[in-house]
Amino acid sequence: MCGIVGVLGDHEASPLLVQALARLEYRGYDS
C-alpha cells in the first residue's frame, strides 16, 4: 500500500481520509 493523500479545505477531513485509505488498500489487491 503506497500513495500520497492530501486534503485541502475547511470541512471535516476524517471521512475523506478514511475513504482515501480504503481506496488505496483496495487498489493494492488489483496490482
RAKA-V415164 format. One record per residue. N is the residue number from 1. RES is the residue in one letter. PHI is phi in whole degrees, -180 to 180 (999 if undefined). PSI is psi in degrees with one decimal (* if undefined). OMEGA is omega in radians with two decimals (NA if undefined). Layout:
# RAKA-V415164
N | RES | PHI | PSI | OMEGA
N | RES | PHI | PSI | OMEGA
This chain:
# RAKA-V415164
1 | M | 999 | 118.2 | 3.08
2 | C | -147 | 153.0 | -3.14
3 | G | 164 | 166.4 | 3.11
4 | I | -120 | 125.7 | -3.11
5 | V | -123 | 132.1 | 3.10
6 | G | -135 | 144.4 | 3.11
7 | V | -126 | 127.8 | -3.12
8 | L | -127 | 121.5 | -3.13
9 | G | 153 | 178.6 | -3.10
10 | D | -111 | 19.0 | 3.11
11 | H | -101 | 176.9 | -3.13
12 | E | -66 | 124.5 | -3.04
13 | A | -94 | -20.1 | -3.03
14 | S | -56 | -49.8 | 3.13
15 | P | -60 | -37.3 | 3.13
16 | L | -66 | -41.1 | 3.13
17 | L | -66 | -41.2 | 3.12
18 | V | -63 | -43.2 | 3.14
19 | Q | -65 | -40.8 | 3.14
20 | A | -65 | -42.6 | 3.12
21 | L | -65 | -39.6 | 3.11
22 | A | -64 | -38.5 | 3.14
23 | R | -67 | -40.5 | 3.11
24 | L | -65 | -41.2 | -3.14
25 | E | -64 | -43.0 | -3.14
26 | Y | -66 | -39.1 | -3.13
27 | R | -64 | -30.5 | -3.12
28 | G | -62 | -29.9 | -3.13
29 | Y | -76 | -25.8 | -3.12
30 | D | -75 | -35.9 | -3.04
31 | S | -88 | * | NA
